[in-house]
Amino acid sequence: MMGGMKKVIEVEDMCCKRCAERAEKKLLLLGGVSGAKANYKRGVILVESTLSDEELSACVAEAGFKVKEVRPRKGIFG
């Protein structure tokens, strides 16, 4: 069982599967992220994390993507 808040990170510039994988890997390297799944077609990354929105945004920006929004994930599809 994973712990933490489920969040949706909306990003720009994620154009392919490789981009999505790069974002996932970068997030999963952070302590405090127990899950990350990027969908480049929708421009979102679903994360399960104990980190703040600011910390998640900084990590995604570092991976080369522009963060539009970080919001709580409500349903199963964001």
MODELLER restraints for C-alpha pairs under 7 A, 6 or more apart:
rsr = mdl.restraints
at = mdl.atoms
rsr.add(forms.Gaussian(group=physical.xy_distance, feature=features.Distance(at['CA:2:A'], at['CA:34:A']), mean=6.06, stdev=0.5))
rsr.add(forms.Gaussian(group=physical.xy_distance, feature=features.Distance(at['CA:3:A'], at['CA:34:A']), mean=6.67, stdev=0.5))
rsr.add(forms.Gaussian(group=physical.xy_distance, feature=features.Distance(at['CA:3:A'], at['CA:48:A']), mean=6.94, stdev=0.5))
rsr.add(forms.Gaussian(group=physical.xy_distance, feature=features.Distance(at['CA:3:A'], at['CA:49:A']), mean=6.96, stdev=0.5))
rsr.add(forms.Gaussian(group=physical.xy_distance, feature=features.Distance(at['CA:4:A'], at['CA:48:A']), mean=5.56, stdev=0.5))
rsr.add(forms.Gaussian(group=physical.xy_distance, feature=features.Distance(at['CA:4:A'], at['CA:49:A']), mean=4.56, stdev=0.5))
rsr.add(forms.Gaussian(group=physical.xy_distance, feature=features.Distance(at['CA:4:A'], at['CA:50:A']), mean=4.65, stdev=0.5))
rsr.add(forms.Gaussian(group=physical.xy_distance, feature=features.Distance(at['CA:5:A'], at['CA:48:A']), mean=5.40, stdev=0.5))
rsr.add(forms.Gaussian(group=physical.xy_distance, feature=features.Distance(at['CA:5:A'], at['CA:49:A']), mean=5.30, stdev=0.5))
rsr.add(forms.Gaussian(group=physical.xy_distance, feature=features.Distance(at['CA:5:A'], at['CA:50:A']), mean=6.04, stdev=0.5))
rsr.add(forms.Gaussian(group=physical.xy_distance, feature=features.Distance(at['CA:6:A'], at['CA:47:A']), mean=5.73, stdev=0.5))
rsr.add(forms.Gaussian(group=physical.xy_distance, feature=features.Distance(at['CA:6:A'], at['CA:48:A']), mean=4.45, stdev=0.5))
rsr.add(forms.Gaussian(group=physical.xy_distance, feature=features.Distance(at['CA:6:A'], at['CA:49:A']), mean=6.56, stdev=0.5))
rsr.add(forms.Gaussian(group=physical.xy_distance, feature=features.Distance(at['CA:6:A'], at['CA:72:A']), mean=6.19, stdev=0.5))
rsr.add(forms.Gaussian(group=physical.xy_distance, feature=features.Distance(at['CA:6:A'], at['CA:73:A']), mean=5.34, stdev=0.5))
rsr.add(forms.Gaussian(group=physical.xy_distance, feature=features.Distance(at['CA:7:A'], at['CA:46:A']), mean=5.90, stdev=0.5))
rsr.add(forms.Gaussian(group=physical.xy_distance, feature=features.Distance(at['CA:7:A'], at['CA:47:A']), mean=5.29, stdev=0.5))
rsr.add(forms.Gaussian(group=physical.xy_distance, feature=features.Distance(at['CA:7:A'], at['CA:48:A']), mean=6.27, stdev=0.5))
rsr.add(forms.Gaussian(group=physical.xy_distance, feature=features.Distance(at['CA:7:A'], at['CA:70:A']), mean=6.80, stdev=0.5))
rsr.add(forms.Gaussian(group=physical.xy_distance, feature=features.Distance(at['CA:7:A'], at['CA:71:A']), mean=5.61, stdev=0.5))
rsr.add(forms.Gaussian(group=physical.xy_distance, feature=features.Distance(at['CA:7:A'], at['CA:72:A']), mean=4.39, stdev=0.5))
rsr.add(forms.Gaussian(group=physical.xy_distance, feature=features.Distance(at['CA:7:A'], at['CA:73:A']), mean=4.54, stdev=0.5))
rsr.add(forms.Gaussian(group=physical.xy_distance, feature=features.Distance(at['CA:8:A'], at['CA:44:A']), mean=6.51, stdev=0.5))
rsr.add(forms.Gaussian(group=physical.xy_distance, feature=features.Distance(at['CA:8:A'], at['CA:45:A']), mean=5.78, stdev=0.5))
rsr.add(forms.Gaussian(group=physical.xy_distance, feature=features.Distance(at['CA:8:A'], at['CA:46:A']), mean=4.74, stdev=0.5))
rsr.add(forms.Gaussian(group=physical.xy_distance, feature=features.Distance(at['CA:8:A'], at['CA:47:A']), mean=6.34, stdev=0.5))
rsr.add(forms.Gaussian(group=physical.xy_distance, feature=features.Distance(at['CA:8:A'], at['CA:70:A']), mean=5.69, stdev=0.5))
rsr.add(forms.Gaussian(group=physical.xy_distance, feature=features.Distance(at['CA:8:A'], at['CA:71:A']), mean=5.34, stdev=0.5))
rsr.add(forms.Gaussian(group=physical.xy_distance, feature=features.Distance(at['CA:8:A'], at['CA:72:A']), mean=6.11, stdev=0.5))
rsr.add(forms.Gaussian(group=physical.xy_distance, feature=features.Distance(at['CA:8:A'], at['CA:73:A']), mean=5.49, stdev=0.5))
rsr.add(forms.Gaussian(group=physical.xy_distance, feature=features.Distance(at['CA:8:A'], at['CA:78:A']), mean=6.39, stdev=0.5))
rsr.add(forms.Gaussian(group=physical.xy_distance, feature=features.Distance(at['CA:9:A'], at['CA:44:A']), mean=5.52, stdev=0.5))
rsr.add(forms.Gaussian(group=physical.xy_distance, feature=features.Distance(at['CA:9:A'], at['CA:45:A']), mean=5.04, stdev=0.5))
rsr.add(forms.Gaussian(group=physical.xy_distance, feature=features.Distance(at['CA:9:A'], at['CA:46:A']), mean=6.39, stdev=0.5))
rsr.add(forms.Gaussian(group=physical.xy_distance, feature=features.Distance(at['CA:9:A'], at['CA:69:A']), mean=5.82, stdev=0.5))
rsr.add(forms.Gaussian(group=physical.xy_distance, feature=features.Distance(at['CA:9:A'], at['CA:70:A']), mean=4.44, stdev=0.5))
rsr.add(forms.Gaussian(group=physical.xy_distance, feature=features.Distance(at['CA:9:A'], at['CA:71:A']), mean=6.58, stdev=0.5))
rsr.add(forms.Gaussian(group=physical.xy_distance, feature=features.Distance(at['CA:10:A'], at['CA:43:A']), mean=5.92, stdev=0.5))
rsr.add(forms.Gaussian(group=physical.xy_distance, feature=features.Distance(at['CA:10:A'], at['CA:44:A']), mean=4.54, stdev=0.5))
rsr.add(forms.Gaussian(group=physical.xy_distance, feature=features.Distance(at['CA:10:A'], at['CA:45:A']), mean=6.54, stdev=0.5))
rsr.add(forms.Gaussian(group=physical.xy_distance, feature=features.Distance(at['CA:10:A'], at['CA:67:A']), mean=5.98, stdev=0.5))
rsr.add(forms.Gaussian(group=physical.xy_distance, feature=features.Distance(at['CA:10:A'], at['CA:68:A']), mean=5.35, stdev=0.5))
rsr.add(forms.Gaussian(group=physical.xy_distance, feature=features.Distance(at['CA:10:A'], at['CA:69:A']), mean=5.09, stdev=0.5))
rsr.add(forms.Gaussian(group=physical.xy_distance, feature=features.Distance(at['CA:10:A'], at['CA:70:A']), mean=6.28, stdev=0.5))
rsr.add(forms.Gaussian(group=physical.xy_distance, feature=features.Distance(at['CA:11:A'], at['CA:43:A']), mean=5.35, stdev=0.5))
rsr.add(forms.Gaussian(group=physical.xy_distance, feature=features.Distance(at['CA:11:A'], at['CA:44:A']), mean=5.86, stdev=0.5))
rsr.add(forms.Gaussian(group=physical.xy_distance, feature=features.Distance(at['CA:11:A'], at['CA:65:A']), mean=6.30, stdev=0.5))
rsr.add(forms.Gaussian(group=physical.xy_distance, feature=features.Distance(at['CA:11:A'], at['CA:66:A']), mean=5.49, stdev=0.5))
rsr.add(forms.Gaussian(group=physical.xy_distance, feature=features.Distance(at['CA:11:A'], at['CA:67:A']), mean=4.48, stdev=0.5))
rsr.add(forms.Gaussian(group=physical.xy_distance, feature=features.Distance(at['CA:11:A'], at['CA:68:A']), mean=5.37, stdev=0.5))
rsr.add(forms.Gaussian(group=physical.xy_distance, feature=features.Distance(at['CA:12:A'], at['CA:43:A']), mean=6.28, stdev=0.5))
rsr.add(forms.Gaussian(group=physical.xy_distance, feature=features.Distance(at['CA:12:A'], at['CA:65:A']), mean=6.06, stdev=0.5))
rsr.add(forms.Gaussian(group=physical.xy_distance, feature=features.Distance(at['CA:12:A'], at['CA:66:A']), mean=5.16, stdev=0.5))
rsr.add(forms.Gaussian(group=physical.xy_distance, feature=features.Distance(at['CA:12:A'], at['CA:67:A']), mean=6.48, stdev=0.5))
rsr.add(forms.Gaussian(group=physical.xy_distance, feature=features.Distance(at['CA:12:A'], at['CA:68:A']), mean=6.98, stdev=0.5))
rsr.add(forms.Gaussian(group=physical.xy_distance, feature=features.Distance(at['CA:13:A'], at['CA:65:A']), mean=5.73, stdev=0.5))
rsr.add(forms.Gaussian(group=physical.xy_distance, feature=features.Distance(at['CA:13:A'], at['CA:66:A']), mean=6.72, stdev=0.5))
rsr.add(forms.Gaussian(group=physical.xy_distance, feature=features.Distance(at['CA:14:A'], at['CA:20:A']), mean=6.38, stdev=0.5))
rsr.add(forms.Gaussian(group=physical.xy_distance, feature=features.Distance(at['CA:14:A'], at['CA:40:A']), mean=5.34, stdev=0.5))
rsr.add(forms.Gaussian(group=physical.xy_distance, feature=features.Distance(at['CA:14:A'], at['CA:43:A']), mean=6.19, stdev=0.5))
rsr.add(forms.Gaussian(group=physical.xy_distance, feature=features.Distance(at['CA:14:A'], at['CA:65:A']), mean=6.70, stdev=0.5))
rsr.add(forms.Gaussian(group=physical.xy_distance, feature=features.Distance(at['CA:15:A'], at['CA:40:A']), mean=5.86, stdev=0.5))
rsr.add(forms.Gaussian(group=physical.xy_distance, feature=features.Distance(at['CA:16:A'], at['CA:40:A']), mean=5.88, stdev=0.5))
rsr.add(forms.Gaussian(group=physical.xy_distance, feature=features.Distance(at['CA:17:A'], at['CA:40:A']), mean=6.51, stdev=0.5))
rsr.add(forms.Gaussian(group=physical.xy_distance, feature=features.Distance(at['CA:20:A'], at['CA:38:A']), mean=5.13, stdev=0.5))
rsr.add(forms.Gaussian(group=physical.xy_distance, feature=features.Distance(at['CA:20:A'], at['CA:39:A']), mean=6.40, stdev=0.5))
rsr.add(forms.Gaussian(group=physical.xy_distance, feature=features.Distance(at['CA:20:A'], at['CA:40:A']), mean=5.62, stdev=0.5))
rsr.add(forms.Gaussian(group=physical.xy_distance, feature=features.Distance(at['CA:22:A'], at['CA:63:A']), mean=6.94, stdev=0.5))
rsr.add(forms.Gaussian(group=physical.xy_distance, feature=features.Distance(at['CA:23:A'], at['CA:60:A']), mean=6.29, stdev=0.5))
rsr.add(forms.Gaussian(group=physical.xy_distance, feature=features.Distance(at['CA:23:A'], at['CA:63:A']), mean=5.98, stdev=0.5))
rsr.add(forms.Gaussian(group=physical.xy_distance, feature=features.Distance(at['CA:24:A'], at['CA:36:A']), mean=5.41, stdev=0.5))
rsr.add(forms.Gaussian(group=physical.xy_distance, feature=features.Distance(at['CA:24:A'], at['CA:37:A']), mean=6.08, stdev=0.5))
rsr.add(forms.Gaussian(group=physical.xy_distance, feature=features.Distance(at['CA:24:A'], at['CA:38:A']), mean=6.20, stdev=0.5))
rsr.add(forms.Gaussian(group=physical.xy_distance, feature=features.Distance(at['CA:26:A'], at['CA:59:A']), mean=6.92, stdev=0.5))
rsr.add(forms.Gaussian(group=physical.xy_distance, feature=features.Distance(at['CA:26:A'], at['CA:63:A']), mean=6.54, stdev=0.5))
rsr.add(forms.Gaussian(group=physical.xy_distance, feature=features.Distance(at['CA:27:A'], at['CA:33:A']), mean=6.60, stdev=0.5))
rsr.add(forms.Gaussian(group=physical.xy_distance, feature=features.Distance(at['CA:27:A'], at['CA:36:A']), mean=6.74, stdev=0.5))
rsr.add(forms.Gaussian(group=physical.xy_distance, feature=features.Distance(at['CA:27:A'], at['CA:59:A']), mean=6.48, stdev=0.5))
rsr.add(forms.Gaussian(group=physical.xy_distance, feature=features.Distance(at['CA:28:A'], at['CA:34:A']), mean=6.90, stdev=0.5))
rsr.add(forms.Gaussian(group=physical.xy_distance, feature=features.Distance(at['CA:28:A'], at['CA:35:A']), mean=6.71, stdev=0.5))
rsr.add(forms.Gaussian(group=physical.xy_distance, feature=features.Distance(at['CA:28:A'], at['CA:36:A']), mean=6.56, stdev=0.5))
rsr.add(forms.Gaussian(group=physical.xy_distance, feature=features.Distance(at['CA:32:A'], at['CA:49:A']), mean=5.52, stdev=0.5))
rsr.add(forms.Gaussian(group=physical.xy_distance, feature=features.Distance(at['CA:32:A'], at['CA:50:A']), mean=5.23, stdev=0.5))
rsr.add(forms.Gaussian(group=physical.xy_distance, feature=features.Distance(at['CA:32:A'], at['CA:51:A']), mean=5.84, stdev=0.5))
rsr.add(forms.Gaussian(group=physical.xy_distance, feature=features.Distance(at['CA:33:A'], at['CA:48:A']), mean=5.96, stdev=0.5))
rsr.add(forms.Gaussian(group=physical.xy_distance, feature=features.Distance(at['CA:33:A'], at['CA:49:A']), mean=4.31, stdev=0.5))
rsr.add(forms.Gaussian(group=physical.xy_distance, feature=features.Distance(at['CA:33:A'], at['CA:50:A']), mean=6.59, stdev=0.5))
rsr.add(forms.Gaussian(group=physical.xy_distance, feature=features.Distance(at['CA:34:A'], at['CA:48:A']), mean=5.58, stdev=0.5))
rsr.add(forms.Gaussian(group=physical.xy_distance, feature=features.Distance(at['CA:34:A'], at['CA:49:A']), mean=5.84, stdev=0.5))
rsr.add(forms.Gaussian(group=physical.xy_distance, feature=features.Distance(at['CA:35:A'], at['CA:47:A']), mean=5.40, stdev=0.5))
rsr.add(forms.Gaussian(group=physical.xy_distance, feature=features.Distance(at['CA:35:A'], at['CA:48:A']), mean=4.95, stdev=0.5))
rsr.add(forms.Gaussian(group=physical.xy_distance, feature=features.Distance(at['CA:36:A'], at['CA:45:A']), mean=6.66, stdev=0.5))
rsr.add(forms.Gaussian(group=physical.xy_distance, feature=features.Distance(at['CA:36:A'], at['CA:46:A']), mean=5.59, stdev=0.5))
rsr.add(forms.Gaussian(group=physical.xy_distance, feature=features.Distance(at['CA:36:A'], at['CA:47:A']), mean=4.35, stdev=0.5))
rsr.add(forms.Gaussian(group=physical.xy_distance, feature=features.Distance(at['CA:36:A'], at['CA:48:A']), mean=6.51, stdev=0.5))
rsr.add(forms.Gaussian(group=physical.xy_distance, feature=features.Distance(at['CA:37:A'], at['CA:45:A']), mean=5.53, stdev=0.5))
rsr.add(forms.Gaussian(group=physical.xy_distance, feature=features.Distance(at['CA:37:A'], at['CA:46:A']), mean=5.12, stdev=0.5))
rsr.add(forms.Gaussian(group=physical.xy_distance, feature=features.Distance(at['CA:37:A'], at['CA:47:A']), mean=6.47, stdev=0.5))
rsr.add(forms.Gaussian(group=physical.xy_distance, feature=features.Distance(at['CA:38:A'], at['CA:44:A']), mean=5.87, stdev=0.5))
rsr.add(forms.Gaussian(group=physical.xy_distance, feature=features.Distance(at['CA:38:A'], at['CA:45:A']), mean=4.03, stdev=0.5))
rsr.add(forms.Gaussian(group=physical.xy_distance, feature=features.Distance(at['CA:38:A'], at['CA:46:A']), mean=6.15, stdev=0.5))
rsr.add(forms.Gaussian(group=physical.xy_distance, feature=features.Distance(at['CA:39:A'], at['CA:45:A']), mean=6.08, stdev=0.5))
rsr.add(forms.Gaussian(group=physical.xy_distance, feature=features.Distance(at['CA:53:A'], at['CA:70:A']), mean=6.10, stdev=0.5))
rsr.add(forms.Gaussian(group=physical.xy_distance, feature=features.Distance(at['CA:57:A'], at['CA:67:A']), mean=6.18, stdev=0.5))
rsr.add(forms.Gaussian(group=physical.xy_distance, feature=features.Distance(at['CA:61:A'], at['CA:67:A']), mean=6.62, stdev=0.5))
